[in-house]
Amino acid sequence: MPTPDIGQRIDLFEAYVARHPQLRLRVSCPSQEFSDLEMAQGVGRWFSCVRGLWESLDVGSQPDLALLMFQAPAVPRSVERYVLGLVPPGGPGDGDRSLRHALLSVDDDSDRHLSEKLLEHPDLLLRVRALVTRARERGQEVEPLSCYQASDRMDELADRLGLDCRETPTRTLDLGSKAGSRQLFRVAGLAHAPGTYTAAFGLPELARELADLTRSHGPGSWLLKINEGYGSGHGLAVVTVTEPTHATALAALRRLSPLTENISRAQFLAGLSANGAIIEQYLGTPPAGEKRSPSALLFIGPGPDGEPGVQLLGTHDQVLGEDLQYLGCRFPASAAYRDAVIAMSLTVAGHLARAGVRGHVGVDFLARRDSDGRWDLRAVELNLRQTGTTHPHRTVRALVPGTWHDDGRLTHRGTEVHYTGTDGLISPAYRGLSPAHVIRALDGRPDLAFDHIRARGVVPHFWTALEPFGKLGATVLGDSPDDCALLQYRFVELLDDLAARATGGRERQHAGTPSP
């Protein structure tokens, strides 16, 4: 149910917005809309909507913004104060940030999507809809509903609130499926791995396609990718085919084992039957070479002439586990292939914009260096939504008033800024630590706390997962990759020390970086 003071918070927020007609209104529901099986992967994944607090930083960096955000479970007030105070005061026009910021929390920690929880509270949605209507009647700008990703459920929520969705329309989501991504790469002329371009829904059909591919490209390993409903590198399996025959391919498919440990073969096959799957050649690390996973983050929105415009937000090198699960990111992507990543991403984003796609777009790549030092770059897939790189990137954009260069770099006061992002600071020893405890400890460490003058320091996130799951995330800003790594190491040491004191020194277990 909504927290007891939610009505009072709405009243105070609306009264302030009404007294300041220059404010524009944004409503946010950062609900991840993946399948239930996908949401069950990783520790505390159902609490991931709290990553959306990067938008709260916009209240500090954009003095004309009033933000109303839904959350479940409730975000502690200590976290809200911490986030709102990260951006230094911007002068008289900044106003009282706490009055331009309303977290509407539903006291529900069940394993369900935030959007599901909200749709169970029609009175709350009607109250917010009335607020939106009155803002429009006053002539104030009301932005579309900010969300993590589009879905039929998000469309229903937006309709209840009297808003459109900021992310891409649901009718365009097929373009971001595994099959849709490969079709668009082919149309746009982007290099990508051999494979299929339409989803197949049964093993016999996949076996025929796999035999044909083996006949064309020789024996080897192939990735089987469930077409939609999964993220973070889940929904994958590898099969190895030695002969280009239907019988051999079918036998290999019947032995398939999902890469994600927590997804059983039966669950994978059920996902395949429901959503279909495509086949893609598995490209390993070249002999005496290396393999990386760069990505680009873009935003498609209205341009100055009213036509859709494409904005490159940034490039990252993604950190993946051995099972190809997403663990984190480093900014910017390597200069060895960054220009190619940008060019290819802008090309495909142009096609997406003309097809009606809007909002955040992630483009994933595979970069492989051979023994001669040459890099080969292949497009892998599209994400028509926010991604794991969005919240660290948007955090940095709000905190650092620097210069974003066309070549993908960020500089602040003449110094290049680097950052890393992770959701994987996890240890059983952290369970029971309160966010307020961590915030106080971080405030007492000027070598770790974010310094807006130097654009350096640690900015934690994923706060609501800390006490119940021992999980925290962090965006770490520094002047080099090594500086970021050192800051994260010292922050983990701080968490370890807090945990050791809380247990009287009996338990000290260093945080690892499992799947977020």
Stockholm file with secondary structure:
# STOCKHOLM 1.0

chainA/1-516         MPTPDIGQRIDLFEAYVARHPQLRLRVSCPSQEFSDLEMAQGVGRWFSCVRGLWESLDVGSQPDLALLMFQAPAVPRSVERYVLGLVPPGGPGDGDRSLRHALLSVDDDSDRHLSEKLLEHPDLLLRVRALVTRARERGQEVEPLSCYQASDRMDELADRLGLDCRETPTRTLDLGSKAGSRQLFRVAGLAHAPGTYTAAFGLPELARELADLTRSHGPGSWLLKINEGYGSGHGLAVVTVTEPTHATALAALRRLSPLTENISRAQFLAGLSANGAIIEQYLGTPPAGEKRSPSALLFIGPGPDGEPGVQLLGTHDQVLGEDLQYLGCRFPASAAYRDAVIAMSLTVAGHLARAGVRGHVGVDFLARRDSDGRWDLRAVELNLRQTGTTHPHRTVRALVPGTWHDDGRLTHRGTEVHYTGTDGLISPAYRGLSPAHVIRALDGRPDLAFDHIRARGVVPHFWTALEPFGKLGATVLGDSPDDCALLQYRFVELLDDLAARATGGRERQHAGTPSP
#=GR chainA/1-516 SS CBCTTHHHHHHHHHHHHHHCTTCEEEEEECCCCCCHHHHTSSTTGGGGGGGGGHHHHHHHHCTTEEEEEEESSCCCHHHHHHHHTSSCCCCGGGCCGGGSEEEEEBCCCSSSCHHHHHHTCHHHHHHHHHHHHHHHHTTCCBCCBEESSCCHHHHHHHHHHTCCBSSCCGGGGGGGSHHHHHHHHHHHTCCBCSBCSSCBCSHHHHHHHHHHHHHHHCSEEEEEEESSSCCTTCSEEEEEESSSSHHHHHHHHHTCEESSTTSCHHHHHHHHHHHCEEEEECCCCCTTCEEEEEEEEEEEEECTTSSEEEEEEEEEEEEECTTCCEEEEEESCCTTTHHHHHHHHHHHHHHHHHTTCCEEEEEEEEEEECTTSCEEEEEEEEESSCCTTHHHHHHHHHHCCCEECTTSCEEETTEECEEEEEEEEECGGGTTCCHHHHHHHHHTCTTTBCBTTTTBEEEEECGGGHHHHCEEEEEEEESSHHHHHHHHHHHHHHHHHHHHHHTTTSCCCCCBCCCC
#=GC SS_cons         CBCTTHHHHHHHHHHHHHHCTTCEEEEEECCCCCCHHHHTSSTTGGGGGGGGGHHHHHHHHCTTEEEEEEESSCCCHHHHHHHHTSSCCCCGGGCCGGGSEEEEEBCCCSSSCHHHHHHTCHHHHHHHHHHHHHHHHTTCCBCCBEESSCCHHHHHHHHHHTCCBSSCCGGGGGGGSHHHHHHHHHHHTCCBCSBCSSCBCSHHHHHHHHHHHHHHHCSEEEEEEESSSCCTTCSEEEEEESSSSHHHHHHHHHTCEESSTTSCHHHHHHHHHHHCEEEEECCCCCTTCEEEEEEEEEEEEECTTSSEEEEEEEEEEEEECTTCCEEEEEESCCTTTHHHHHHHHHHHHHHHHHTTCCEEEEEEEEEEECTTSCEEEEEEEEESSCCTTHHHHHHHHHHCCCEECTTSCEEETTEECEEEEEEEEECGGGTTCCHHHHHHHHHTCTTTBCBTTTTBEEEEECGGGHHHHCEEEEEEEESSHHHHHHHHHHHHHHHHHHHHHHTTTSCCCCCBCCCC
//
